């Protein structure tokens, strides 16, 4: 079954995903070459099927807005 996760980090030959159920290791060989930390991905079993660029951008923008509010940089 396909699931959604966020790339947390890289450890050796593995991509570490943050899922709803905790952390999961996927072999780097089973991930797109352009994958990076913070990206939202769709995975199934031990394969990352695709990067969700729209959701990744949405989350980055939300985090940026929150950080700017903390710093008092309101638009």
C-alpha positions, 0 to 999 in steps of 0.5 A: 500500500502506498504511503506518504512520508518525509525524508528525515536524513541519510545514513550510509546507504539508507534514506531515513523516512519519518512516517506516521508510524515512526522512522523507516529506512529505505535503501538509497538504491531504491530512491530517486537520485535527486531526493533531499532532506525535507522532501515529501515522498510516496513510498511502498514497501522498500521503494520510494515511488515519487517526490511530491514537489507540491506538498514539499513546497507547501510545507516549506512555505508554512515553516518559513512563515512560522519562522518569520512570525517568531522573528517578528518579520511579518509581511 
